[in-house]
Amino acid sequence: MPTCKDFLRELSDYLDSSIDAETRAELDQHAKECPNCWVVLDTTKKTLQIYKGCEPQAVPEALENKLLAALQRKMAEKKCSGH
């Protein structure tokens, strides 16, 4: 029987239906027995349904530039620190 940690690790593949039938059945059983994982699964499914119904919106240019600058700073910091 999968643990909550296993369930969360497999959640993306579960939602994409890219796991084997046996693993899916085990995760289904876990969600039925674990209220916390059931809430995570239910909330994630509902969020995806809402998101899929939305039209894509363009990111304002100023925000895009800020995000790119922040990413470049982070990448430069990682190169300097050796990570």
SEKOL-119350 format. One line per field, with one value per atom (N, C-alpha, C): residue in three letters; atom name; x, y, z negated; residue number from 1. Coordinates in steps of 0.1 Angstrom, whole numbers, plus 2048, in hexadecimal, padded with zeros to 3 digits. Each point is the difference from the previous one (the first is absolute). Last residue first. Example, Ala and Ser with C-alpha at 12.3 -4.5 7.8 and 13.67 -1.06 7.14 Angstrom:
<recs>
residuo = SER, SER, SER, ALA, ALA, ALA
atomo = N, CA, C, N, CA, C
east = 880, 809, 7F8, 803, 7F7, 809
north = 7EA, 80B, 80B, 7C7, 80C, 80C
up = 7B9, 800, 7F8, 801, 800, 800
num = 2, 2, 2, 1, 1, 1
</recs>
This chain:
<recs>
residuo = HIS, HIS, HIS, GLY, GLY, GLY, SER, SER, SER, CYS, CYS, CYS, LYS, LYS, LYS, LYS, LYS, LYS, GLU, GLU, GLU, ALA, ALA, ALA, MET, MET, MET, LYS, LYS, LYS, ARG, ARG, ARG, GLN, GLN, GLN, LEU, LEU, LEU, ALA, ALA, ALA, ALA, ALA, ALA, LEU, LEU, LEU, LEU, LEU, LEU, LYS, LYS, LYS, ASN, ASN, ASN, GLU, GLU, GLU, LEU, LEU, LEU, ALA, ALA, ALA, GLU, GLU, GLU, PRO, PRO, PRO, VAL, VAL, VAL, ALA, ALA, ALA, GLN, GLN, GLN, PRO, PRO, PRO, GLU, GLU, GLU, CYS, CYS, CYS, GLY, GLY, GLY, LYS, LYS, LYS, TYR, TYR, TYR, ILE, ILE, ILE, GLN, GLN, GLN, LEU, LEU, LEU, THR, THR, THR, LYS, LYS, LYS, LYS, LYS, LYS, THR, THR, THR, THR, THR, THR, ASP, ASP, ASP, LEU, LEU, LEU, VAL, VAL, VAL, VAL, VAL, VAL, TRP, TRP, TRP, CYS, CYS, CYS, ASN, ASN, ASN, PRO, PRO, PRO, CYS, CYS, CYS, GLU, GLU, GLU, LYS, LYS, LYS, ALA, ALA, ALA, HIS, HIS, HIS, GLN, GLN, GLN, ASP, ASP, ASP, LEU, LEU, LEU, GLU, GLU, GLU, ALA, ALA, ALA, ARG, ARG, ARG, THR, THR, THR, GLU, GLU, GLU, ALA, ALA, ALA, ASP, ASP, ASP, ILE, ILE, ILE, SER, SER, SER, SER, SER, SER, ASP, ASP, ASP, LEU, LEU, LEU, TYR, TYR, TYR, ASP, ASP, ASP, SER, SER, SER, LEU, LEU, LEU, GLU, GLU, GLU, ARG, ARG, ARG, LEU, LEU, LEU, PHE, PHE, PHE, ASP, ASP, ASP, LYS, LYS, LYS, CYS, CYS, CYS, THR, THR, THR, PRO, PRO, PRO, MET, MET, MET
atomo = N, CA, C, N, CA, C, N, CA, C, N, CA, C, N, CA, C, N, CA, C, N, CA, C, N, CA, C, N, CA, C, N, CA, C, N, CA, C, N, CA, C, N, CA, C, N, CA, C, N, CA, C, N, CA, C, N, CA, C, N, CA, C, N, CA, C, N, CA, C, N, CA, C, N, CA, C, N, CA, C, N, CA, C, N, CA, C, N, CA, C, N, CA, C, N, CA, C, N, CA, C, N, CA, C, N, CA, C, N, CA, C, N, CA, C, N, CA, C, N, CA, C, N, CA, C, N, CA, C, N, CA, C, N, CA, C, N, CA, C, N, CA, C, N, CA, C, N, CA, C, N, CA, C, N, CA, C, N, CA, C, N, CA, C, N, CA, C, N, CA, C, N, CA, C, N, CA, C, N, CA, C, N, CA, C, N, CA, C, N, CA, C, N, CA, C, N, CA, C, N, CA, C, N, CA, C, N, CA, C, N, CA, C, N, CA, C, N, CA, C, N, CA, C, N, CA, C, N, CA, C, N, CA, C, N, CA, C, N, CA, C, N, CA, C, N, CA, C, N, CA, C, N, CA, C, N, CA, C, N, CA, C, N, CA, C, N, CA, C, N, CA, C, N, CA, C, N, CA, C, N, CA, C, N, CA, C, N, CA, C
east = 90F, 7F5, 7FA, 824, 804, 7F5, 801, 801, 804, 7FA, 80A, 802, 7DD, 80D, 80C, 7D3, 804, 80D, 7EF, 804, 804, 7EF, 80E, 804, 7D4, 809, 80F, 7DE, 801, 80A, 7F7, 807, 802, 7E5, 80E, 809, 7D1, 805, 80F, 7E9, 802, 805, 7F6, 80C, 802, 7DA, 80C, 80D, 7D6, 802, 80C, 7F4, 804, 802, 7EF, 80E, 805, 7D3, 808, 80F, 7E0, 801, 809, 7F7, 808, 802, 7E3, 80F, 808, 7D2, 804, 80F, 7E5, 806, 805, 7D5, 80E, 805, 7DA, 801, 80F, 7DB, 80D, 800, 7D3, 807, 80E, 7E1, 804, 808, 7F0, 7F5, 803, 81E, 7FE, 7F5, 808, 80B, 7FE, 7E2, 7FE, 80B, 804, 7F4, 7FD, 823, 804, 7F4, 7F9, 809, 803, 7E9, 7F7, 808, 818, 7F8, 7F7, 81A, 808, 7F8, 7EB, 803, 808, 7F7, 7F3, 803, 824, 7FC, 7F4, 80E, 80A, 7FC, 7E5, 7FE, 80A, 805, 7F4, 7FD, 823, 804, 7F4, 7F8, 809, 804, 7E6, 7F8, 809, 805, 807, 7F9, 7F1, 802, 807, 7F6, 7F3, 802, 826, 7F8, 7F3, 81C, 806, 7F7, 7F4, 7FD, 806, 80B, 7F1, 7FC, 82C, 7FE, 7F2, 80A, 805, 7FE, 7F4, 7F7, 805, 81D, 7F4, 7F6, 825, 804, 7F4, 7FA, 801, 804, 7FC, 7F3, 802, 826, 7FA, 7F4, 80E, 805, 7F9, 7F8, 80C, 806, 7D9, 7FD, 80C, 7FC, 802, 7FD, 7FD, 7F6, 802, 81E, 7F2, 7F6, 82D, 7FE, 7F2, 80B, 800, 7FE, 804, 7F3, 800, 823, 7FA, 7F4, 818, 80A, 7FA, 7E5, 803, 80A, 7F5, 7F4, 803, 820, 800, 7F4, 804, 80B, 800, 7E1, 7FC, 80B, 801, 7FF, 7FB, 7F5, 809, 7FE, 7FB, 7F8, 809
north = 8FE, 7F6, 7FD, 821, 7F3, 7F5, 833, 7F8, 7F1, 820, 806, 7F7, 7F6, 7FE, 804, 809, 7F1, 7FD, 82C, 7FD, 7F1, 810, 805, 7FD, 7F5, 7F7, 805, 81B, 7F3, 7F6, 82A, 802, 7F2, 800, 802, 802, 7FE, 7F3, 801, 828, 7F8, 7F2, 81C, 805, 7F8, 7F6, 7FB, 805, 80F, 7F1, 7FB, 82D, 7FE, 7F1, 80B, 805, 7FE, 7F6, 7F7, 803, 81F, 7F5, 7F5, 825, 805, 7F4, 7F9, 801, 804, 7E6, 80D, 801, 7D3, 806, 80E, 7E5, 804, 806, 7D9, 80F, 803, 7D4, 805, 810, 7E6, 804, 805, 7DA, 80E, 803, 7D5, 808, 80E, 7E0, 7FC, 808, 807, 805, 7FC, 7EE, 80F, 806, 7D2, 803, 80E, 7F3, 7FE, 802, 804, 80A, 7FF, 7DD, 80C, 80C, 7D9, 7FD, 80C, 802, 801, 7FE, 7FA, 80E, 802, 7D4, 807, 80E, 7E7, 7FB, 807, 809, 805, 7FC, 7F0, 80E, 806, 7D3, 801, 80F, 7F4, 7FE, 802, 803, 80B, 7FE, 7DE, 80D, 80B, 7CA, 80B, 80D, 7D6, 7FD, 80C, 800, 7FC, 7FF, 807, 80C, 7FE, 7DA, 809, 80D, 7E2, 7FB, 809, 80B, 802, 7FB, 7F7, 80E, 804, 7D4, 802, 80F, 7F5, 7FA, 802, 80E, 809, 7FA, 7E6, 80C, 809, 7DC, 7FB, 80C, 808, 7FD, 7FC, 81F, 7F3, 7FE, 831, 7F6, 7F3, 82D, 7FA, 7F6, 822, 7F2, 7F9, 82D, 7FF, 7F2, 808, 809, 800, 7E6, 7FB, 809, 80E, 7F5, 7FA, 821, 806, 7F5, 7F3, 807, 805, 7E7, 7FA, 808, 80C, 7FF, 7FB, 802, 80E, 7FF, 7D8, 805, 80E, 7EC, 7F9, 806, 80F, 805, 7FA, 7F0, 80D, 806, 7CC, 80A, 80D, 7CD, 80C, 809, 7C9, 80C, 80C
up = 849, 7FF, 80D, 7F3, 804, 7FE, 7FB, 7F3, 803, 824, 7F7, 7F4, 81F, 806, 7F7, 7F2, 7FF, 807, 802, 7F2, 7FF, 829, 7FE, 7F2, 80B, 807, 7FE, 7EE, 7F9, 807, 815, 7F3, 7F9, 826, 804, 7F4, 7FA, 803, 804, 7F8, 7F3, 803, 825, 7F9, 7F3, 819, 807, 7F9, 7EF, 7FE, 807, 807, 7F2, 7FD, 82B, 7FF, 7F1, 809, 807, 7FE, 7F1, 7F7, 806, 81B, 7F4, 7F6, 826, 804, 7F4, 7FA, 803, 802, 80A, 7F5, 804, 815, 802, 7F3, 803, 7FF, 802, 80B, 7FD, 800, 7F5, 80B, 7FC, 7E5, 801, 80D, 7EE, 806, 802, 7EB, 80E, 807, 7D2, 808, 80E, 7E1, 801, 80A, 7F6, 808, 802, 7E3, 80E, 809, 7D2, 804, 80F, 7EB, 802, 805, 7F4, 80C, 803, 7D9, 80C, 80C, 7D7, 802, 80D, 7F2, 804, 803, 7EF, 80D, 805, 7D4, 80A, 80E, 7DD, 802, 80A, 7F4, 808, 802, 7E4, 80E, 809, 7D1, 805, 80F, 7EA, 802, 805, 805, 7FA, 803, 811, 7F2, 7F9, 82F, 7FA, 7F1, 81B, 7FF, 7F9, 809, 7F6, 7FE, 822, 7F3, 7F5, 82C, 7FE, 7F2, 80E, 7FC, 7FE, 80F, 7F2, 7FC, 82C, 7F7, 7F1, 822, 800, 7F6, 809, 7F8, 7FF, 81D, 7F2, 7F6, 82F, 7FA, 7F2, 816, 802, 7F8, 80F, 7F7, 804, 811, 806, 7F7, 7FE, 804, 806, 7EB, 80E, 806, 7D1, 807, 80F, 7E6, 7FE, 807, 7FF, 809, 7FF, 7E1, 80E, 80A, 7D2, 803, 80F, 7E4, 80C, 805, 7D9, 80A, 80D, 7DA, 805, 80B, 7EA, 807, 806, 7E4, 80D, 809, 7D4, 808, 80E, 7E1, 804, 809, 800, 7F5, 806, 814, 801, 7F4, 802, 800, 800
num = 83, 83, 83, 82, 82, 82, 81, 81, 81, 80, 80, 80, 79, 79, 79, 78, 78, 78, 77, 77, 77, 76, 76, 76, 75, 75, 75, 74, 74, 74, 73, 73, 73, 72, 72, 72, 71, 71, 71, 70, 70, 70, 69, 69, 69, 68, 68, 68, 67, 67, 67, 66, 66, 66, 65, 65, 65, 64, 64, 64, 63, 63, 63, 62, 62, 62, 61, 61, 61, 60, 60, 60, 59, 59, 59, 58, 58, 58, 57, 57, 57, 56, 56, 56, 55, 55, 55, 54, 54, 54, 53, 53, 53, 52, 52, 52, 51, 51, 51, 50, 50, 50, 49, 49, 49, 48, 48, 48, 47, 47, 47, 46, 46, 46, 45, 45, 45, 44, 44, 44, 43, 43, 43, 42, 42, 42, 41, 41, 41, 40, 40, 40, 39, 39, 39, 38, 38, 38, 37, 37, 37, 36, 36, 36, 35, 35, 35, 34, 34, 34, 33, 33, 33, 32, 32, 32, 31, 31, 31, 30, 30, 30, 29, 29, 29, 28, 28, 28, 27, 27, 27, 26, 26, 26, 25, 25, 25, 24, 24, 24, 23, 23, 23, 22, 22, 22, 21, 21, 21, 20, 20, 20, 19, 19, 19, 18, 18, 18, 17, 17, 17, 16, 16, 16, 15, 15, 15, 14, 14, 14, 13, 13, 13, 12, 12, 12, 11, 11, 11, 10, 10, 10, 9, 9, 9, 8, 8, 8, 7, 7, 7, 6, 6, 6, 5, 5, 5, 4, 4, 4, 3, 3, 3, 2, 2, 2, 1, 1, 1
</recs>
